Amino acid sequence: MRQSIKKVRRFYRKCKEDRIDVYAAQASFFILLSVMPAIMLILTLIQYFPITAEQMTEFLMDIFPRDVSKYIKMIIDEIFVPSKALLSGSAIAAVWAAGKGIMGLTNGLNSVNRVKETRNYFMIRIRSAFYMILMLMAFIVTVGILIFGNEILIFLQEKIPIIKSLSSYIISAQTSAALILLLVLFLSLYVILPNRKTKLSRQLPGAALASLAWAVCSYGFSIYMDIYSRISKVYGSLGSIMAVMLWLYLCMWILFMGAEINCYLEDPKSFNLTDD
């Protein structure tokens, strides 16, 4: 029992030395900062497709809580006014903030793996922006499945009655799809971002555990979103913003913990866990 307690304490000590909480806060801040311009960019591009502002507003207002529906309508009305400046500004802001978010993840994973960054800074920024675009796409799909999956399913059931009979299969499929997406995402981040070469199989245990933990965390947040209308009467929109920030921070922390687990499985001596 004492040995187990010592191992846990030493594991915690290494996590503290690696400052994963600091890197999690940095990455979550810039990722959150990049989400809004990214959404603005996506919605701005949507206006070039055969869809009207009314159709987009109706779809989003059926998914999001009623308290934020007026803001959604206001944003969409402004976005559907043709503006090259808005498109360019959203793209620049999204790429800059996205690159900083990936830089935070890269620095954190380098710290976890105890390696120094020796790659060219400008190439890292270019790669970071590219990887962040891919990550945001996977992130938005995963979040949509895990958090807004119930709202989207209810909306589709109202529009397409046949889906009601398939709802149980859809719910099980959405969970499996989200876990697979998270697993692929974490494996990619653990292999590509740190300044070291590693095998995909060595990153699988931490990626699998992180995927499960992320799914549980997101499920808890989805429960909050389901009861948001009742809580918002007491705390207002501020409570929702704080919940999103906390959820994203926990998700980034889980990502780094998965990397720490992989490091321990690869080399327990680096944690000094084998000492008496």
C-alpha positions, 0 to 999 in steps of 0.5 A: 500500500505504501509503495502504491502511495509513493508511486502516485505521489511521484507521478503527481510530482512529475506532472507538477514539474512538467506544468501540465496545468499551465500548458492546459490553461494556455492551450485551452485559452487560445483554442477558445479564442480561435473558436469564435473567428473559426465559426465566423469564418465557417458561417461566412463561407456558408453564405456562398452555398444555396442556403438562406439566413432564415434556414440557418437561423432556424436550424441553430435556434432549434439546437442551442438554448433559447437564451442565446437564440437572439445573439445567434440571429443577430450574428447570422444576420450580420454575417449574411451581408456580403463582406470580404473584410469580415471573411479576411479578418475572420480567417486571419484571427482564426489562423493566428489564435489556432496556431498559438493553441497548437503551439501551447499543446506542442510545448506541453507535450515537449515538457511531458516527454522531456525534450527541447524544441529544436525545429524552425520556429516559422515552420512550427507556426505554419504547421501549427496553423495547418494542424489546428485547422484539422483539429478544429474540424475533428473537434467541432464534429466530436463536440457536436456529437457528444454535447449537442448530439441529443439536441440534433437528434431531437431536431431530426426526429421532428423533421424526419419521423422515421428517425424515431424508430432508429434513435437507439441505434443512432445514440449508440453509433454517435458514442462509438463514432465520437470515441473513434474520432477522439482516439485518432485525434489524440494518437495524431497529436501524441505522434506528430506534435512533440519533437521526437520520434515514436511509434504509434502503438506506444501512444495507444494506451494513453490515447485510449484512456484520454479518449474515454476520460474526455468522453465522460467529461463531455457527457457531464457537460452535455448534461449541463447543456440539457438543463441549461435553461433552468440554471440560466435563470439564476446565473445567466449566460455567464454561468454557461461561459464559465462552464465552457471554459472549465470544460475545455481546460479539463479536456486539455488537462486530460490530453496531457495526462494521457501523454504522461501515462504513455511516458510512464509505460515507455520508461517508468524510471523517468518518473523515479517510480521504481525507487523505494 
